[in-house]
C-alpha cells in the first residue's frame, strides 16, 4: 500500500522516549561504501562519546565487525555480536573506532523489528534506514555526524544533513553530509538519479529523480521554495541548509530532516505537490526541528496536518475547510468506542484509528484553540513555541506554555479536557424561542460536561450571523438579541467543534466497517484467482487479523460485514444478506463499484463488486485510501466517481413558527 505523507517513520524507530536526564549526544565520523550489485556495505566509523562507563553497542546481525578500538586500543574481548558491552572507563570524551561489512538481506527477509520501510538494494535505488543497525547504535543517545558515502559513479547518494561536498573520481561518486544538530541516526539514499538544483534564500533545493520524472523537477523545486517561504514567514526561519526531494523505488512516502523520500509513482500524483509536499516540508519545523517527547504524546502530526493540509484547504475556500472538518468528524463517528483513546496516548500511526486520533482530532484541537484565543495570539504562540524549543524535545505542556504566554490566558481547562479525555461531547438543542427581538435558547451536552465555545448561526430573511455561546454545564439557557425577526437558528453549522455527530448528520462510509474490529469479510468471487484477490483486499481493508465468514447462513447479528465479490455471485450475495442497492448516480460502464450502507437490520455493510478478478485486483491499491467515502466507481483501474451519501436536514437546527426555511 502506498503511504504518502506518513512522516518520521524512520525517525520514530531511532528516537528514545523522554527521560529525566537523557544521556549526552554522541558524534559519528562515518565513511561508508555501498555496492548495489552485491548488496554489500562496508563502513569505518569513529564515534566520540562524551561520557564514561559502560555502553552497549548494537549492530545489525548481517554485519561482521572486523575491528574495534577504544581510545586507540584494540578491543579484543568484544564477543561475536551483534550486541557488545564496552567499558570506556573514567573521564571523557572517549572514541570508539568500528570497522565492519556485510551483505544486506534480501527484501522480505529482514527482522520483524526492522523499521516499517525495510532496507532496499537494487539497480533502481538503495535505501538504508536509520535505526536498522547499519550504524553502531549506543542506546538512548542522539547523534551528530559527518557522513561520507561512496557508490558507483552511475549513482548519486545523499542523506539528511548539509551537503558539504561531492565528487566523481575513479569510477566512484562520493558525497559528504554533516549534521550539527543532535538527532536520529542518518538514513542513506542512492539511485541512478538525475539531480537538479536551485538556490533559494540561501537554501540549497534539490531533486533526486529517476529519468521518467525529469519533467517534474522544476515544479518540485518551485513548490518547495514556496512552501519554505510560507512556513518561514509563519513560524521562523527554515532550520536547515538544504531540502531534497528524492524519488524512491519503493511505494513509500517518508519524511526526514531536510528531505522527503517518495515513491516514483506517487511523485506524479497531483496531490503530492498540492498537499503532501507541504506536509513533509513543514515537518522540518515540527518533528525534525522541534523533537517530539513521545512519552507525553505526539503533537506534531496533528499540528502539521492543521498548518499544512488544513490551511491549504482553507485557502481554497471556506467550503473546503468545512468539508475537511466534517470528514474528520465522520471518521471519529465511525471509530468504535474501544479504539478511542486520549490524544496524549498517540505516538505513531499503526492503524486507521491512530489517523483519526493523532492526526484528525489533534488538528481539530488546534482549530478550536485558534478560535478560542484568536488568530493573532495563536500565530504568536506558534512563533513562541518555535523560538523556545528549536532542536529540543518538547511536549504538550510546552505548547500550552507558549499559547498561554501569547494569549495572556490560563488555558488549563482547554488543554486538560481535549488532551486527557477520550471521546467528544454530544450537543442538543433543547429549546428555542423568538419574540422578534431576541432568541432564547437552551443548549445541552452529555456528561461529564466540557467547557465549549459553541457557534450559533442566527438567520433572518436577509442575513445570517454567527454568535458564540459558552456552554460549561449540562444545560445552559442564553439569549441572543436580533435586529429583526429570526427565521431559524442552527448549532455549530460549520462543524467548528470536535463533537459526536448526531446520527442524522452521518452518512455510511467505508470506515464504519473497516475500523470496527468485529467486522467480518464475506467472499463471493468466481474463480480461484478472484477468490484470492478478494481475500487479499479484505486483509488490506480490515487489517492482517481480518476475519472471514461464510455466506450461508448470512450473519444475522449486528456485526459489520464487508462483502467482496465478482460477477453474478455478488448480486446473489447482496440479495441474501439484505442491503442497499447499487449507487443510483453512476453510468453503468464501471468495471468495479464499492459502496457503504446498512443491512436491513441496521448493521453496517460495505460492498466491493467487480466484473471479474482483473477488475477487482485494480481496486486493491486505491480502495484503502478512500475510507471516508460512501461510494466509489472504478473503470479500468481508475477512480471515475466518488462521494458521500447526502444526509437529512441538520438536527441541531430550529425553524421558528411562521417560517419555512
C-alpha positions in Angstrom: 0.0 0.0 0.0 1.4 3.4 -0.9 1.5 5.5 2.2 2.1 9.2 1.5 2.9 11.8 4.0 3.2 9.4 6.9 6.3 11.1 8.1 9.0 10.5 10.7 8.6 6.7 10.5 12.3 6.1 10.5 12.9 8.8 13.0 10.5 7.2 15.3 12.4 3.9 15.2 15.5 5.6 16.5 14.4 8.3 18.8 14.3 7.5 22.5 11.3 8.2 24.8 11.6 11.1 27.2 14.0 10.6 30.1 14.5 12.7 33.2 18.2 13.0 32.4 18.9 11.9 28.8 22.4 10.8 28.0 24.7 13.2 26.2 24.7 13.0 22.4 27.5 11.2 20.5 29.2 12.2 17.4 29.9 9.8 14.5 32.5 10.3 11.8 31.3 7.8 9.1 32.8 6.5 5.9 30.6 4.0 4.1 30.8 2.3 0.7 27.8 0.8 -0.9 27.6 -1.7 -3.9 24.1 -2.3 -5.3 25.3 -5.2 -7.4 26.4 -7.3 -4.5 24.2 -5.6 -1.8 27.3 -5.0 0.3 28.0 -2.3 2.8 31.4 -1.6 4.3 32.0 1.1 6.9 34.5 2.7 9.1 33.0 4.7 12.0 34.7 6.8 14.7 32.3 7.5 17.5 33.0 10.1 20.1 31.2 9.5 23.4 31.2 12.4 25.9 30.6 10.2 28.9 32.5 7.4 30.7 31.4 4.0 32.0 29.7 1.1 30.3 28.0 1.5 27.0 26.0 -1.1 25.0 26.6 -1.1 21.2 24.3 -2.8 18.8 24.9 -3.7 15.1 22.6 -5.3 12.6 23.1 -9.1 12.7 24.0 -9.2 8.9 27.2 -7.1 9.6 30.5 -8.6 10.7 32.7 -6.4 13.0 36.3 -6.8 11.9 37.9 -4.3 14.2 37.1 -2.2 17.3 39.4 0.2 19.1 38.6 2.1 22.2 40.7 5.3 22.7 43.2 3.9 20.3 43.5 0.5 22.0 42.3 -2.7 20.3 39.2 -4.3 22.0 40.0 -8.0 21.6 37.3 -9.4 24.0 34.2 -7.9 22.4 32.5 -11.2 21.6 30.7 -12.2 18.4 28.0 -9.5 18.5 25.7 -8.1 17.3 25.5 -6.6 20.9 28.7 -5.5 22.5 29.3 -4.3 26.1 32.1 -1.7 26.1 33.8 -0.3 29.2 35.0 3.2 28.4 36.5 3.7 31.8 36.5 7.0 33.6 36.7 10.5 32.3 35.5 11.8 28.9 35.5 12.1 26.0 36.2 8.6 24.6 36.5 7.4 21.0 35.4 4.0 19.6 36.6 3.0 16.1 34.5 0.4 14.3 35.2 -1.3 11.0 32.6 -3.7 9.7 31.0 -5.0 6.5 28.2 -7.3 5.4 25.6 -8.2 2.8 22.2 -6.7 3.2 19.5 -9.4 3.5 17.1 -9.6 0.5 13.8 -7.8 0.8 11.2 -9.7 2.9 13.8 -11.5 5.0 14.6 -8.8 7.5 13.8 -8.9 11.2 10.3 -8.1 12.4 11.6 -5.2 14.5 13.2 -3.5 11.5 11.9 -0.1 10.5 8.5 -0.1 8.8 10.1 0.6 5.4 12.8 -2.1 5.0 16.2 -1.5 3.5 16.4 -1.9 -0.2 19.4 -2.6 -2.5 18.7 -2.7 -6.2 19.7 -1.2 -9.6 16.9 1.4 -9.3 17.9 2.6 -5.9 19.4 2.0 -2.5 17.7 2.8 0.8 19.5 2.0 4.2 17.2 3.2 7.0 18.5 4.8 10.2 17.6 2.7 13.2 18.2 -0.5 11.2 21.6 -1.2 12.7 23.8 -0.3 9.8 25.4 2.3 12.1 26.5 1.3 15.6 23.7 2.2 18.0 24.7 3.3 21.5 21.2 3.2 23.0 19.3 6.3 24.2 21.7 8.8 22.7 21.1 11.3 19.9 23.8 11.9 17.5 25.6 14.5 15.4 27.6 13.2 12.4 29.7 13.7 9.4 28.8 11.0 6.8 30.8 10.2 3.7 29.0 7.9 1.2 30.7 6.3 -1.8 28.8 4.5 -4.6 29.5 3.6 -8.2 29.5 6.8 -10.4 26.4 5.7 -12.2 24.5 6.5 -8.9 24.1 9.6 -6.7 23.9 9.3 -2.9 22.5 11.6 -0.2 21.4 11.6 3.4 19.9 14.0 5.9 22.2 16.9 6.7 24.1 19.8 5.0 25.6 18.7 1.7 29.3 19.6 2.3 30.9 18.2 -0.8 30.6 15.8 -3.7 33.0 14.5 -6.4 33.2 11.8 -9.1 36.6 10.1 -9.5 37.9 6.7 -10.5 34.5 5.3 -11.3 33.1 6.3 -7.9 30.8 9.1 -6.7 31.4 10.4 -3.1 29.1 12.8 -1.2 29.7 14.2 2.3 26.9 15.5 4.5 27.1 16.8 8.1 24.5 17.3 10.8 25.4 19.5 13.8 22.0 19.1 15.4 21.7 16.1 17.8 19.0 13.8 16.3 18.3 10.4 15.0 20.6 8.2 13.0 21.0 9.0 9.3 19.4 7.1 6.5 21.2 6.7 3.2 19.5 7.1 -0.2 21.1 6.4 -3.5 20.0 5.7 -7.1 20.5 6.4 -10.8 19.2 9.9 -10.2 19.2 13.0 -12.4 20.0 15.8 -9.9 18.6 19.3 -10.4 19.5 22.2 -8.0 18.1 25.6 -7.2 19.3 28.0 -4.6 16.6 30.0 -2.7 17.2 32.5 0.1 20.5 30.7 0.8 18.9 27.3 0.9 20.0 24.5 -1.5 17.0 22.9 -3.0 17.5 19.6 -5.0 15.5 16.9 -6.7 17.0 13.4 -7.0 14.6 11.9 -9.6 14.5 8.9 -11.8 14.7 9.7 -15.5 10.9 9.5 -16.2 10.3 12.3 -13.6 12.6 14.8 -15.3 9.7 16.9 -16.4 8.6 17.4 -12.8 11.9 18.7 -11.4 11.3 22.4 -11.9 7.7 22.2 -10.5 9.0 20.5 -7.3 11.8 23.0 -6.9 9.4 25.9 -7.3 6.8 24.4 -4.9 9.5 23.6 -2.3 10.6 27.2 -2.4 7.1 28.4 -2.0 6.3 26.2 1.0 9.6 27.0 2.7 8.8 30.7 2.4 5.3 30.1 3.7 6.3 28.4 6.8 9.4 30.5 7.4 7.2 33.6 7.4 4.6 32.0 9.7 6.9 30.2 12.2 10.5 31.3 11.9 13.5 30.7 9.6 13.8 27.3 7.9 16.1 25.4 10.2 18.4 23.5 7.7 20.8 24.4 4.9 19.2 22.1 2.3 16.0 20.5 1.2 15.9 17.4 -1.0 13.0 15.6 -2.8 14.2 12.0 -3.5 12.4 9.5 -5.8 12.0 6.1 -4.2 11.9 2.8 -6.0 9.7 1.7 -3.1 6.0 2.5 -2.7 6.6 4.8 0.3 6.2 8.4 1.4 8.6 9.2 4.2 9.9 12.4 5.8 13.3 13.1 7.3 15.2 16.2 8.4 15.7 18.3 5.3 14.4 15.7 2.8 11.5 13.6 1.8 11.6 10.2 0.2 8.6 9.4 -2.0 7.7 6.6 -4.4 8.4 7.4 -8.0 4.7 6.8 -9.0 3.4 9.0 -6.2 5.5 11.9 -7.2 3.5 12.1 -10.4 0.2 12.4 -8.5 -1.4 15.9 -8.3 -2.0 15.7 -4.5 1.8 15.3 -3.9 2.7 18.8 -4.9 -0.6 20.3 -3.9 -0.7 19.0 -0.3 1.7 16.2 0.7 4.9 18.1 -0.2 3.8 21.0 2.1 3.1 18.5 4.9 6.6 17.0 4.5 8.3 20.4 4.4 6.5 21.5 7.5 7.9 18.5 9.4 11.3 20.3 9.2 9.9 22.5 11.9 7.6 20.1 13.7 9.3 16.8 14.4 12.7 17.4 12.8 13.2 21.0 14.1 11.3 20.6 17.4 11.6 17.0 18.5 8.6 15.1 19.9 8.5 13.9 23.5 6.8 10.7 22.7 6.4 9.7 26.3 3.9 12.6 26.7 2.2 12.2 23.3 2.9 13.1 19.7 1.5 16.5 19.0 3.4 17.1 15.7 1.4 15.1 13.3 -1.8 16.9 14.2 -0.1 20.3 14.2 1.5 19.6 10.8 -1.9 18.4 9.4 -3.5 21.6 10.7 -0.9 24.1 9.4 -0.3 22.3 6.1 -3.2 20.1 4.8 -6.0 22.1 6.5 -4.5 25.5 5.9 -4.2 24.8 2.2 -7.8 23.6 2.1 -8.9 26.8 3.9 -7.1 29.0 1.4 -9.1 27.3 -1.4 -12.3 28.5 0.3 -14.4 28.1 3.5 -16.4 25.2 1.9 -13.3 23.1 1.5 -12.2 23.8 5.1 -15.7 22.9 6.3 -15.7 19.7 4.3 -12.4 18.7 5.8 -13.7 19.3 9.4 -16.8 17.3 8.6 -14.8 14.4 7.2 -12.7 14.4 10.4 -15.9 14.2 12.5 -17.3 11.4 10.3 -14.1 9.5 10.7 -14.4 9.9 14.5 -18.1 8.8 14.4 -17.0 5.6 12.6 -14.4 4.8 15.3 -15.6 2.1 17.7 -15.5 3.2 21.3 -13.0 0.6 22.3 -10.5 2.0 19.8 -10.8 5.6 21.1 -8.1 7.0 23.4 -6.8 10.3 24.7 -4.6 12.2 22.3 -1.7 12.1 24.8 -1.5 8.4 24.2 -0.9 8.8 20.5 2.7 8.2 19.4 2.7 7.0 15.8 0.3 5.7 13.2 0.0 1.9 13.1 -3.7 1.7 12.3 -6.5 3.8 10.9 -7.6 4.6 14.4 -4.4 6.4 15.0 -5.1 8.6 12.0 -8.4 9.5 13.4 -6.9 10.4 16.9 -3.4 11.5 16.3 -3.9 13.4 13.0 -7.5 14.5 12.6 -8.5 15.1 16.3 -5.3 16.8 17.2 -5.6 19.0 14.1 -9.2 19.8 15.2 -8.0 20.7 18.7 -5.6 23.3 17.1 -8.5 24.7 15.1 -10.6 25.1 18.2 -7.6 26.7 20.1 -7.3 29.3 17.3 -11.0 30.1 17.7 -10.6 30.2 21.5 -7.7 32.7 21.7 -7.8 34.4 18.3 -5.7 34.1 15.2 -3.1 36.7 16.3 -2.5 35.0 19.7 -2.4 31.6 18.0 0.2 32.7 15.4 2.3 34.3 18.1 2.1 31.2 20.2 3.4 29.1 17.3 6.3 31.5 16.9 7.0 31.5 20.7 7.0 27.7 20.7 9.4 27.5 17.8 11.8 30.1 19.3 11.9 28.4 22.7 12.0 24.7 21.6 14.1 24.7 18.5 16.2 21.5 18.3 14.9 20.4 21.7 12.4 17.7 22.8 9.0 19.2 23.6 5.6 18.0 24.7 2.1 19.3 25.1 3.0 21.2 28.2 5.5 23.3 26.3 2.8 24.1 23.7 0.4 25.2 26.4 3.0 27.5 27.9 3.6 29.1 24.5 0.0 29.7 23.9 -0.7 31.0 27.4 2.2 33.4 27.0 0.9 34.6 23.7 -2.7 35.0 24.8 -2.2 36.1 28.4 -4.8 33.4 29.4 -4.9 30.4 31.6 -5.6 27.5 29.2 -5.5 24.7 31.7 -9.2 23.7 31.2 -9.0 23.8 27.4 -5.9 21.6 27.3 -6.9 19.2 30.0 -10.3 18.4 28.5 -9.1 17.9 25.0 -5.8 16.1 25.7 -6.6 13.9 28.7 -10.2 12.8 27.9 -11.2 10.3 25.2 -14.4 10.8 23.4 -16.2 14.0 22.5 -19.2 15.9 23.6 -22.7 15.5 22.0 -24.8 18.6 21.7 -28.5 19.0 22.0 -30.8 21.9 21.0 -33.2 21.6 23.9 -35.5 24.5 23.0 -35.5 27.8 21.1 -38.0 30.6 21.1 -38.1 34.0 19.3 -40.1 37.1 20.2 -38.9 39.1 17.2 -36.2 41.0 19.2 -34.3 38.2 20.7 -33.8 34.4 20.7 -33.9 32.5 23.9 -32.5 29.0 23.6 -31.3 26.2 25.8 -28.3 24.1 24.8 -27.4 20.7 26.3 -24.5 18.3 26.2 -23.6 14.9 27.5 -22.0 14.3 30.9 -19.4 15.0 32.1 -19.6 18.4 30.6 -16.9 20.2 28.5 -16.2 23.9 28.5 -17.3 24.8 25.0 -17.4 27.9 22.8 -20.4 27.0 20.7 -21.1 28.8 17.4 -24.7 29.7 16.9 -26.0 30.8 13.4 -29.0 33.1 13.5 -30.8 33.5 10.2 -33.2 36.2 9.2 -34.8 36.8 5.8 -31.8 39.0 4.8 -28.8 37.9 6.9 -27.0 35.2 8.8 -24.8 36.0 11.7 -22.6 33.7 13.9 -22.5 34.2 17.7 -20.5 32.2 20.2 -22.2 31.0 23.3 -20.3 29.4 26.3 -21.6 26.0 27.4 -20.0 24.7 30.6 -22.8 22.8 32.3 -25.0 20.0 31.1 -27.6 22.7 30.1 -27.3 26.4 29.5 -30.0 28.9 28.6 -29.0 32.1 26.9 -30.5 35.0 24.9 -29.3 36.5 21.6 -30.5 39.9 20.5 -31.7 40.2 16.9 -32.2 43.3 14.8 -35.1 41.7 13.0 -37.3 38.6 13.4 -35.2 35.5 13.2 -36.3 32.7 10.8 -34.0 29.9 12.1 -31.2 29.1 14.4 -28.5 26.4 13.9 -26.0 25.0 16.4 -22.4 24.7 15.1 -23.5 25.0 11.5 -19.9 24.8 10.0 -18.6 22.0 12.3 -16.2 24.1 14.2 -16.4 22.0 17.4 -14.9 18.5 17.8 -18.1 16.6 18.8 -20.0 13.4 18.3 -22.2 13.9 15.2 -25.9 13.3 15.6 -26.9 10.1 13.7 -28.9 12.3 11.3 -25.7 14.1 10.4 -23.8 11.0 9.4 -23.6 9.1 6.2 -22.4 5.5 6.0 -18.8 5.4 5.0 -16.3 2.6 4.5 -14.6 3.3 7.8 -17.8 2.5 9.6 -17.0 -1.1 8.7 -13.2 -1.2 8.3 -12.5 0.5 11.7 -14.7 -2.0 13.6 -12.8 -4.9 15.0 -15.9 -7.0 15.0 -16.3 -6.8 11.2 -16.2 -10.0 9.1 -15.5 -10.4 5.4 -17.7 -12.5 3.1 -16.2 -13.5 -0.2 -18.5 -14.1 -3.2 -16.0 -14.3 -6.1 -16.0 -16.5 -9.1 -12.7 -18.4 -9.8 -9.7 -19.1 -7.6 -7.8 -16.1 -8.7 -10.7 -13.8 -7.9 -11.2 -15.5 -4.6 -7.5 -15.0 -3.6 -7.6 -11.3 -4.8 -10.8 -10.7 -2.8 -9.2 -12.2 0.4 -6.1 -10.0 -0.1 -8.3 -6.9 -0.5 -10.2 -7.9 2.7 -6.9 -8.1 4.6 -5.9 -4.7 3.2 -9.1 -3.1 4.4 -9.6 -4.9 7.7 -6.0 -5.5 8.7 -3.9 -8.6 8.9 -6.1 -10.1 11.5 -9.2 -10.0 9.2 -11.9 -12.5 10.0 -13.9 -14.3 7.3 -17.4 -15.7 7.5 -19.5 -17.9 5.1 -22.3 -16.5 3.0 -24.6 -19.4 4.1 -26.1 -18.7 6.5 -25.6 -14.9 6.3 -24.7 -13.2 9.6 -27.9 -12.3 11.4 -26.4 -10.1 14.2 -25.2 -6.5 14.4 -21.7 -7.5 13.2 -20.5 -5.2 10.4 -20.0 -7.0 7.1 -17.5 -6.4 4.3 -18.8 -8.2 1.2 -16.4 -8.6 -1.7 -17.2 -10.4 -4.9 -17.4 -10.6 -8.7 -19.9 -11.2 -11.5 -23.4 -12.6 -10.7 -22.2 -14.1 -7.4 -22.1 -10.6 -5.8 -25.6 -9.8 -6.8 -26.8 -13.1 -5.3 -24.9 -12.4 -2.1 -26.3 -8.9 -1.7 -29.8 -10.3 -2.0 -29.1 -12.9 0.6 -27.5 -10.5 3.1 -30.0 -7.7 2.5 -28.7 -4.3 2.0 -28.7 -1.2 -0.2 -28.7 -1.5 -4.0 -26.0 -0.2 -6.3 -25.3 3.6 -6.2 -28.0 5.1 -8.4 -26.0 8.0 -9.8 -23.4 6.1 -11.8 -23.3 5.5 -15.5 -23.2 1.7 -15.6 -20.0 1.5 -17.6 -17.9 0.9 -14.4 -15.8 -2.2 -14.0 -15.9 -2.2 -10.2 -18.1 -0.5 -7.6 -17.6 0.0 -3.9 -20.2 1.4 -1.5 -21.2 1.6 2.1 -24.7 1.3 3.7 -26.7 -0.7 6.1 -28.2 -4.2 6.2 -32.0 -4.5 6.8 -31.3 -5.0 10.5 -29.2 -1.8 10.6 -25.8 -3.4 10.8 -23.1 -1.6 8.8 -22.3 -3.0 5.4 -19.6 -2.3 2.8 -19.7 -3.9 -0.6 -17.0 -4.2 -3.3 -18.4 -5.6 -6.6 -16.2 -6.1 -9.7 -16.8 -7.6 -13.1 -14.0 -10.1 -12.7 -10.8 -10.9 -10.9 -8.8 -8.4 -13.0 -11.2 -5.6 -12.3 -11.2 -6.5 -8.6 -7.3 -6.5 -8.5 -7.3 -3.0 -9.9 -9.1 -1.7 -6.8 -6.6 -3.1 -4.3 -4.1 -0.3 -4.4 -6.6 2.6 -4.3 -9.5 1.5 -2.2 -7.8 1.5 1.3 -7.2 5.3 0.8 -10.9 6.1 0.5 -12.2 5.1 3.9 -14.1 8.4 4.4 -16.1 7.9 1.2 -19.6 6.4 0.8 -19.2 5.1 -2.7 -16.5 4.7 -5.4 -16.6 3.7 -9.0 -13.7 2.3 -10.9 -13.2 2.0 -14.7 -10.1 0.1 -15.9 -8.4 0.6 -12.6 -9.1 4.3 -12.2 -11.4 6.0 -9.8 -14.0 7.8 -12.0 -16.6 8.8 -9.4 -16.7 9.0 -5.6 -18.7 10.7 -3.0 -20.6 10.7 0.3 -24.3 10.0 0.6 -26.4 13.1 1.3 -27.8 13.5 4.8 -31.1 14.7 6.2 -31.5 18.4 7.3 -29.3 19.1 10.3 -30.9 18.1 13.6 -29.3 20.9 15.5 -31.5 23.4 13.6 -34.8 25.0 14.6 -37.0 26.9 12.3 -39.3 29.4 14.0 -43.0 29.3 13.7 -44.3 31.1 10.5 -41.1 30.4 8.6 -40.4 27.6 6.2 -36.6 27.9 5.7 
